[in-house]
């Protein structure tokens, strides 16, 4: 991993992009990295486009701005591909990770000429099968870890299980479902 990895998340209010970015920051922090995880607030309403960010570094990071040239972009809602310029500033040596049932090859024409790696994951299907509802942030989080390598996978899964045990102490079935969603997404993410 290079010294600093920057990730920009695009989602809609209520889909958990902000939560996923904060969980990724926690997981990276647990591996000894310096982290930032923060949302960009606008009109906070359910369904409105939102942006969240991560900076993960092996050294203290003194930059505290939005991320304009990310290494990775995560698109939690594919409808944003036509509503927001999700590839703006995205480095060609990075990757874009999109929640869609389509293949990377089918999605590439929608990405305004982006030439880097395109990854897709059907986070809706995974979350509905593992959790019984559409909570795309958990599968997207697993896909980001798999594609970026920003956190060692085994350490990430261990940290997430501990976090879920704390967060869902009274709902053990939710812990199992979230872990299944993470593992499946790491196995099923397509890259091209």
C-alpha positions, -999 to 999 in steps of 0.1 A, spaced: 0 0 0 13 35 -8 15 61 20 -20 74 16 -52 60 0 -81 82 -7 -116 69 -12 -148 87 -22 -182 72 -15 -213 82 -35 -247 71 -22 -282 84 -13 -293 94 21 -303 63 41 -282 38 22 -254 38 47 -225 52 27 -215 74 56 -217 45 80 -196 23 57 -169 50 54 -167 53 92 -166 15 96 -137 13 71 -119 41 90 -123 21 123 -110 -11 107 -80 7 92 -73 24 125 -72 -10 142 -44 -20 119 -23 10 131 -31 34 103 -40 70 105 -75 75 93 -101 101 83 -137 92 76 -162 120 71 -193 129 51 -199 160 30 -232 174 41 -257 191 19 -295 189 22 -297 158 44 -328 140 34 -336 105 27 -328 96 -9 -307 128 -17 -272 122 -31 -245 122 -5 -208 119 -5 -185 105 21 -147 102 22 -118 81 37 -82 89 39 -60 60 52 -23 66 57 7 50 73 17 85 85 -2 113 101 -23 132 75 -26 169 79 -49 175 49 -85 181 60 -104 188 28 -127 169 6 -111 144 -18 -108 156 -53 -85 129 -69 -95 97 -52 -77 64 -56 -111 45 -53 -147 56 -58 -176 36 -43 -210 40 -59 -237 26 -35 -265 35 -59 -261 29 -96 -287 56 -104 -261 81 -94 -240 72 -125 -262 95 -146 -269 121 -119 -234 127 -105 -200 128 -122 -187 98 -101 -155 94 -120 -144 131 -116 -108 131 -106 -106 93 -102 -71 81 -108 -67 57 -137 -45 34 -116 -74 32 -90 -108 16 -94 -145 23 -93 -167 -1 -74 -204 0 -83 -235 -16 -67 -252 -32 -98 -263 -65 -111 -245 -56 -144 -210 -67 -153 -180 -43 -154 -181 -45 -192 -218 -34 -193 -212 -5 -169 -180 9 -185 -198 29 -213 -216 49 -186 -184 61 -170 -175 90 -193 -143 74 -207 -128 63 -174 -100 38 -184 -91 24 -150 -104 -7 -133 -142 -11 -131 -156 -34 -104 -192 -44 -98 -210 -62 -70 -247 -69 -66 -250 -55 -31 -288 -55 -32 -290 -92 -39 -264 -101 -13 -279 -80 14 -314 -92 7 -303 -128 9 -280 -124 39 -300 -98 59 -336 -100 45 -335 -63 35 -317 -40 11 -288 -27 32 -261 -22 4 -235 -6 26 -223 -38 42 -216 -56 9 -201 -25 -5 -177 -22 24 -165 -58 18 -160 -51 -19 -139 -20 -11 -116 -39 12 -112 -67 -14 -105 -43 -43 -83 -18 -25 -64 -41 -2 -64 -11 22 -69 -34 52 -58 -71 54 -90 -92 47 -86 -115 77 -80 -86 101 -110 -67 86 -134 -96 91 -122 -101 127 -127 -64 134 -161 -62 118 -173 -92 137 -162 -76 170 -179 -43 159 -211 -61 150 -211 -80 183 -209 -46 201 -234 -28 179 -260 -56 177 -255 -73 211 -293 -78 214 -297 -90 178 -273 -120 172 -291 -129 139 -280 -95 125 -244 -102 133 -244 -135 113 -262 -119 84 -238 -90 82 -208 -113 83 -223 -134 55 -228 -102 35 -192 -91 39 -177 -125 30 -200 -130 0 -192 -95 -14 -155 -102 -10 -159 -134 -30 -183 -121 -56 -170 -87 -66 -162 -86 -103 -132 -68 -117 -123 -58 -152 
